[in-house]
């Protein structure tokens, strides 16, 4: 009898894993049919068509709407969407400012000291990648991606 209860319990857990479906948004490219899945209750960053910028945990309301920052957003009004953590929401603006500062100091040293001094490379080398990495993050633009809510 004990073995029967354990086997039924194991069967229950396996069936929950097989038939349980996570809520989220499927992001499918329009050209090469690659896909990404943003899970519900994970931090996401959304920029709407009217350029509102919202960063919060993703909540699925129904097949056509999501909830971010206590605002209901129709799926048609999303311009960009990507996953974002709290750390990146705070650190990305600082990284852009830091990269811009280093590049500007490098340009200033070229103008004042000269190109062959080597001081400018000390500022350019960390400054440019610091800008490029933050600015070229994987933003899923609506013109390149299709959004489908999985409820």
C-alpha positions as CSV (number, residue, x, y, z in Angstrom):
1,X,0.0,0.0,0.0
2,X,2.9,2.4,0.8
3,X,4.5,1.7,-2.6
4,X,1.2,2.4,-4.3
5,X,0.9,5.8,-2.5
6,X,4.5,6.7,-3.4
7,X,4.1,5.8,-7.0
8,X,0.8,7.8,-7.3
9,X,2.6,10.8,-5.7
10,X,5.5,10.5,-8.1
11,X,3.0,10.2,-11.0
12,X,1.3,13.4,-9.7
13,X,4.5,15.4,-9.7
14,X,5.5,14.2,-13.1
15,X,2.1,15.1,-14.6
16,X,2.3,18.6,-13.0
17,X,5.7,19.2,-14.7
18,X,4.5,17.8,-18.0
19,X,1.2,19.6,-18.2
20,X,2.0,22.7,-16.3
21,X,2.5,25.7,-18.5
22,X,4.4,28.9,-17.6
23,X,2.8,32.2,-18.4
24,X,4.8,34.8,-20.3
25,X,5.4,36.4,-23.7
26,X,6.9,34.6,-26.7
27,X,9.1,36.9,-28.8
28,X,9.5,35.6,-32.3
29,X,11.6,37.2,-35.0
30,X,9.9,38.0,-38.2
31,X,12.7,36.9,-40.5
32,X,14.6,33.9,-39.1
33,X,11.9,32.6,-36.7
34,X,14.1,32.6,-33.6
35,X,12.3,32.9,-30.4
36,X,12.7,34.1,-26.8
37,X,10.5,33.6,-23.8
38,X,10.0,36.2,-21.1
39,X,8.5,34.6,-18.0
40,X,5.8,36.1,-15.8
41,X,7.1,37.6,-12.5
42,X,10.5,38.3,-14.0
43,X,11.8,41.9,-14.3
44,X,11.1,43.3,-17.7
45,X,11.5,46.7,-19.4
46,X,8.8,47.9,-21.8
47,X,8.8,51.0,-23.9
48,X,5.3,51.8,-25.3
49,X,4.4,53.4,-28.5
50,X,3.9,56.8,-26.8
51,X,7.5,56.3,-25.3
52,X,6.5,55.5,-21.7
53,X,9.3,53.6,-20.1
54,X,8.2,51.0,-17.6
55,X,10.4,48.6,-15.5
56,X,8.7,46.1,-13.2
57,X,7.8,42.5,-12.8
58,X,5.8,41.2,-15.8
59,X,2.2,40.1,-15.0
60,X,0.0,38.5,-17.6
61,X,-3.6,39.7,-17.4
62,X,-5.2,38.0,-20.4
63,X,-4.3,37.1,-24.0
64,X,-4.0,40.7,-25.1
65,X,-2.8,42.7,-22.0
66,X,0.1,42.7,-19.6
67,X,0.6,44.6,-16.3
68,X,3.8,46.5,-15.5
69,X,4.1,49.1,-12.8
70,X,0.4,48.8,-12.0
71,X,-0.5,49.9,-15.6
72,X,-2.4,47.7,-18.0
73,X,-0.6,47.6,-21.3
74,X,-2.2,46.2,-24.5
75,X,0.2,44.0,-26.5
76,X,-0.3,46.2,-29.5
77,X,1.0,49.3,-27.8
78,X,4.4,47.9,-27.0
79,X,7.3,49.3,-29.0
80,X,10.2,47.5,-27.3
81,X,10.4,44.8,-24.6
82,X,13.3,43.1,-23.0
83,X,14.2,41.3,-19.7
84,X,15.8,43.6,-17.2
85,X,16.9,43.2,-13.6
86,X,16.9,45.8,-10.9
87,X,20.7,46.0,-11.1
88,X,20.7,46.7,-14.8
89,X,17.9,49.3,-14.4
90,X,20.1,51.2,-12.0
91,X,23.6,50.5,-13.5
92,X,22.9,51.0,-17.2
93,X,22.6,54.8,-17.0
94,X,25.7,55.0,-14.9
95,X,27.6,52.9,-17.4
96,X,26.5,55.1,-20.3
97,X,27.6,58.3,-18.5
98,X,30.9,56.7,-17.4
99,X,31.6,55.5,-21.0
100,X,30.8,58.9,-22.4
101,X,33.0,60.6,-19.9
102,X,36.0,58.4,-20.7
103,X,35.5,58.9,-24.5
104,X,35.2,62.7,-24.0
105,X,38.4,62.7,-21.9
106,X,40.2,60.7,-24.5
107,X,39.1,63.1,-27.2
108,X,40.3,66.0,-25.1
109,X,43.7,64.4,-24.5
110,X,44.1,63.9,-28.2
111,X,43.4,67.6,-28.8
112,X,45.7,68.9,-26.0
113,X,48.5,66.4,-25.6
114,X,48.6,64.8,-29.1
115,X,47.7,61.5,-30.7
116,X,51.0,59.7,-30.0
117,X,51.0,60.3,-26.2
118,X,49.3,57.1,-25.3
119,X,47.2,58.7,-22.6
120,X,44.2,58.9,-25.0
121,X,44.2,55.1,-25.4
122,X,44.0,54.8,-21.6
123,X,40.6,56.5,-21.8
124,X,39.3,55.2,-25.1
125,X,39.9,51.5,-24.5
126,X,37.5,51.1,-21.5
127,X,35.2,53.9,-22.7
128,X,34.0,52.7,-26.1
129,X,33.0,49.1,-25.0
130,X,31.3,50.5,-22.0
131,X,29.0,52.5,-24.3
132,X,28.6,49.8,-27.0
133,X,27.6,47.0,-24.6
134,X,24.9,49.0,-22.9
135,X,23.5,50.6,-26.1
136,X,23.4,47.5,-28.2
137,X,21.4,45.3,-25.7
138,X,18.9,43.0,-27.1
139,X,15.9,45.3,-27.4
140,X,13.1,43.3,-29.1
141,X,11.6,46.0,-31.4
142,X,8.1,45.5,-32.6
143,X,9.2,46.0,-36.3
144,X,11.5,43.0,-36.0
145,X,9.7,40.8,-33.5
146,X,6.2,39.4,-33.0
147,X,4.8,39.3,-29.5
148,X,2.5,36.4,-28.4
149,X,1.2,36.1,-24.8
150,X,1.2,32.6,-23.5
151,X,-1.5,32.4,-20.8
